[in-house]
Amino acid sequence: MTQEVIFQTLGTLSGQSIGVVTLNIEKALNALTLNMVAAMQNQLTRWKNDDSIACVVIKGAGDKAFCAGGDVRAIYHASIANPNNITDEACEFFTQEYQLDYLLHQFGKPVLVWGDGIVMGGGLGLMAGGSHRIVTERSRIAMPEVTIGLYPDVGGSYFLNRMPGKTGLFLGLTAYNMNASDALYVNLGNYYLTSDEKQPLFDAMAKLTWSQDNDTNHQLLSDLLSGMTQPHLASLTTSHLQQFQSQIDLLMAGDILDVHHQLSTLNTELDWLKRAQKTALAGSPISWHLIFSQAALGSALSLAECFKWELGVSVNCCSMGDFCEGVRALLIDKDRNPQWLFTDVEAVEPSKIAQLVTSPWAADKHPLADFL
């Protein structure tokens, strides 16, 4: 049986080691299972507290994907078997996934994420937690939760609300596929290398003068990656998100009905925007409302508070939202014809959204209560 996640340590000339995590289910585009999340949580916690580990690298097996998201089939089957109930499966998966993401954000030591190929959903949750986030010419990065009745979780409430203008709202509603230039523009990536520079990068990292000082190690890695990125900058294409920022802001202006009308009546010759428009309008009306609720959080909440909010909303989506139907249509039956609970955005009952965004736990009983 294939080992779903592989842990290795690489020696360096300085005597310190680099911990390497490889997501290893290539045929499933390295989608995260609960076992993978738990194994990474354990190993990364050990490495965080191990003075001999100077830096951690996270990468995906194969050339197609870093990580295409969470493997949500187990949550789907449990939720279908227990309608209108919060299941242990949903609670455990999202709790552990968010704890892992939070651990990466708070890691202290440099965390390099090789974001080559597909990076979606839960994969982006891992990548966003890295201090050094590399994108390549093959990177395709998206938060496609609107298509399965969810919303951009895994810390999206934090990082989407800190993007330029209304970009975060646009990415959430449209599941737009970002390339490297887009990712650099919205700060999901902070370095650019070509896909064939992976081995030269690791070779160079083995020669750095690592120490036990985190700040020094961060600077060492930043300097190396800046030097490797610099020659590529002139040849990078302009980001669509950057080039059309003002149009995106106008398209996303106003309340949910304004935005829905603006997207519905949009007449564009831009293929990338047509695809974004089509995805948004086919998405779950409940997801639309949740994405607006998420955007309304603004940038006031801490990262920990964002994860706490998300955990409540995510488990609620599995028990009484569009999540099961979205997963059925996309991943189980694959008919791509979801029958959403509400026919359109305007038909969604406010009481339904109020239910979904209300935490099912008292503050002291929240599974992430010890975050703060």
N, C-alpha and C positions, 0 to 999 in steps of 0.2 A: 504493500500500500504506500502511495506517495506521501511523503511528509509534507503537510500543508504549509508549514512555515519553517525555514531553515535558519539556524543561528550559527554564526561563525565568528571567530576573532582573528584579525589580521595583525601580525607583528609589524612594528615600525622601527626605523633606525634609532629612534630616540629611546626605545625600550617600552614606551607606552603602547597600548593596543587600541585597535578600532573594532568596535562591535558591528557586525553586519547582519541585518535582517533581510531575508529574501522571501517574499510572498510567493508561494510555489504551487499554485493551481492554474497553470498556464491555460489549460483548455477552458476553464471558467473565467478567464481574464483576471485571475488572482482575486476574485470576489471574496470578501471576508466572511468566514464562518465564525461562530461563537468560539470554537476551539482555537482558532487562530488568534482571535482577540485576547483570549485568556492567556495563551502561551506568550504572546508579545508583552502583555501587561507584567507577567511574572519576570520574564527575562530582562525587559527594559528597567524594571525596578531594581533588579540585581545590578545591572550595569551602571545605573545612576549612582549607586552607593559603592561602586568598585573603583578605588583610586587608580587602578591600572588601566582603566578604560578612559581614553581621552575624548572620544568622539563616537557617534553612532551613525551608520548609514542604513537607510531603508530603500529597498528596490524591489522590483517585480521580476519574476522569471519570464523569459521569452521576450520577443520584440514588440508584441502587440499592445501590452497594457502594463501600467504600474499596478492599478487596481480599479476595477470597474464598479466598485460599490460593495454593499453588504449583500450576502446571500440571505434573502428574506423569505425563502420558501418555508422554512420551519415555523417562522412567525405566522405566515399565511395559514398553514394547515392547522396550527393551534387556535388561531383566531376564528377560523371557519367552524371548528368543532365547538367553540365556546362563544357564540354570538353575544354581543353587548357586554362581554366580560373582559377585564384586563387580564391577559394570560401571563403566566410565569415566563413563558418563552419570550414574549415581547419585552417584558420588564427587564429580564436578565440580559437580553442581547443589547438593547439600547443603553442600559446602565453601564455595562462593561465597555461598550464601544465608546461612550462619552468619557468614561474614566481613562481609557487609553489615550484618547485625543487630548484630554486635559493634561495627562502626564507628559506628553510630548511638548505641549506648549510651555510647561513649567519645568522642563528637563534640566536646565542649567548648562549642561554640556552641549557642544554643537551637535545638532541632528541634521544630517544631510539627506534630503529626499530626492531620489533620481526619478523625476516625474516624466518619464519617457512614455509615449503611446497614450492609451486611454487612461484618464484620471477622472473618475466620476463618483458623485455621491460620497459614500464612506471612504473611498480612496482619496478624495479631496480633503476629507476630515483629517486623515493622516498627514497629507502633504502640508495643509495649513499649519499644522503643529510643528513643522520643521523650521529650524532657524535658517537653513540654507536650502532653498527650494529651486532645483534645476529643471528648466524646461528645454525641450529639444525641438528640432524641425518636425518631429512626429507627435508632439504633445497635442492631445485633444481633451480639453478640460471642460466639464459641465456639471451642473446640478440639475438633473432631469426629474426631480421628484414630483413636479406638477403632472407628469404623465402617469404616475401611479397613486395619486391621491394623498401624497405626503406633502412636504414642503422642504426647503433646503436646510436640513438639520446639521448635525456634526460640527456645530460651531458657526454655522452660516449666519445665525442671529448676530454674531459678533463681527465676522469679517465682511459680510455683504453690506452691513450698515456703515462700514468705514471706507467704502469705495467711492470714487469720484461721482458727484451728482446723483443721478437716479440709476446708475449702472447696476447696483446690487438688486434693485427691484426688477429691472429688465432681465437680468440673468436668472432670477428666481422664476419669473413668469414664463419665460420663453425657452428655458433649457438650452440657450445658445451655446454652441460648441466653440470655446475659445482656443485659439492657437497660441503659440509662444508669445507673440507680440502683445496679444490681448492680456495674457496672464501676467506679463511683466507690467503692463499698464495699470492693472488693478491690484498689483502686488501679491498675487497668488504665487507667482514665480519671482525670484530675485536674481537669478543668474541664467545665462543661456549658453549651452554647449551643444555641439552636434552629437547625434546618437553614437557615432563611432569614437567619441572621445571618452567613453566610460572607462575603459581600461587604462589609458594614459592618465586619467584623473586619479584612479586608485593607486597607480604606480607613484604619482607625484605626492599623494597623501601619505604614502608609506615613508617618504623621505623628509617630511616636515619635522621640525624640532618640537614635538608635542611635550607638554608638561602636565602638572596636576592643577594648573591655574586655568579655570574656565574662560576667563576674559581673554587671556593670551591665546588660548586655543581657538576661540571664536575669531580673533583677529587673523591668526595664521590661515585659517580656512577661507575667510573672507578675501584675504589678499590673493591667495592662490586662485580662487574662483573668479575674482575680478580680472586678474591677469589673463585667464583662459577665455573669459567672456568678451573682453575688449575687442579682439580682432573681428568678432562677428557682428558687432553693433551696427556698423555702417550698412551691412547687407540685409538687416532685418526689415521685413515689410512693415508699413504703418498699420497699427491696430485699427480694425473697424470700430471698436468701441471708442478709441481715442478720436479717430477721424470724424465720427458721427455723434460725438458726445452731446452736442447741443440738440440734435434731432431726437436722440434717445430721451433726453430730459423732457422735451416737449411731449413726446409720445407717452411718457410715464407720468405726466403732470395731472394733478387733480385727484379725485377720489376713485374708488374701484370702478364705478359705472362710467366715469369719464375715460379712464384708461381702457376699459373694455370697448367702449365706443370708438376710441381713437385707433385701437388695434384692429377692430372689425372693419373700419372704413379706410384703413391704410391702403394706399395704392402705390406700390414701389416696384422699381425695376431691379432692385438689389436682391440677388438670389439668397444671400445669407439672411437678410431681413425677412424675406418671404418665408423661409423655413422657420425662423423664429416666430413669426406671426402665426403660421399654421399650427405649430406645436402649442403655443399659448392658448389659442382658441379651442383646441381639442382637449386641453387639460381639464382636470377636475375643478368644477366651480368651487368646491370646498377648499381645494388647495389655493385657489386664487385668494379667497378670504383669509386663509391662514398666512399666506405670503404678505398680504397687506398688514395683518396684525403684527407679523414679525418686523416689517419695515417700520411700523409705528413705535417699536421699542426704541428706535434711534440708537445712539451710541452711549447712552447713560449707564447701561448695565455692564457689570464686570463680566469677564469670560465665564467665571463660575456661575454667575446668575443666569447667563444665557443658556448654559448647559442644563441648569435646573428647569428653566422654562421649557426648553426643548423636550426634556424627558417626559414631562407631563403631557405635552401636546402629542408627542410621538406614540406613546402607549394608548392615548385616547383615540388617535387616528386608526389604530389597529382594531379597536373594539367597536367604534361607532362612527367611523368616517368612511371615506372612499377607498382606503388603502387596500382592503381585500379584493375589491372589484378591479382596482387598477393593476394589482399583481396578477390576478387571474387573467386579465385580458392581454397583458404584456408577456408574462413569464410562464403561466401554467397552461392555459388553453391556446395562448398566442394568436387569438383571433383579432387582436388590436381593435376591439370594438367595445370599450367599456361602457356599461350602463350606469352612469353616475347617479348618486342619490337625488341630485337636483338638476333640472334640465339646463339651467344657465346661471350665470353669476347673480342676476337680479332675483332669481327664485330662492336663493339660499336663505333659510330662516336665521335671523340674528341669534335666536336662542341656541341653535346648533353650534354656531361658532363660539358663543359664550361657554357652552359645555366643553367644547374641545380645548379651549385655552385655559380652562380651570384645572389646576393641579388636583389629581385624585388623592393626594396625600396631605396630611397636616405637615406644617413646616418641619417639626422635629422628627417626623416619620419618613421624610423624603429619602429615597435611596441614595441621593447625593448630598445628604445633610452635612457630612463631614468635609465637604469641599472647601468651605470657608473657614 
